[in-house]
């Protein structure tokens, strides 16, 4: 049986899913990569990010750990950040949600 660890407070994550137009996955990845580097270089609320591209050739996902649920509003209050994010509208659509981690499940050792 795997080991489960309860996380009292839980890390806060933003899960950003970008649905790129056909042939635009790499462009979407490039834009979100630029955005994440911008945040990482400027915002203390940023903890880390993982960027992934789907094998479907269209979807890009950014899973980003932040210090709290209000951080997203703080990021968007930065006009440069908001303008960079708007560029995603040119190549597809995106959605993001904020989550709090509750459990960490690891394989049995």
Secondary structure, 3 states (H helix, E strand, C coil): CCEEEECCCCCEEEEEEEEECCCCHHHHHHHHHHHHHHHHHHCCCEEEEEEEECCCCCEEEEEEEECCCCHHHHHHCCHHHHHHHHHHHHCEEEEEEEEECCEEEECCC
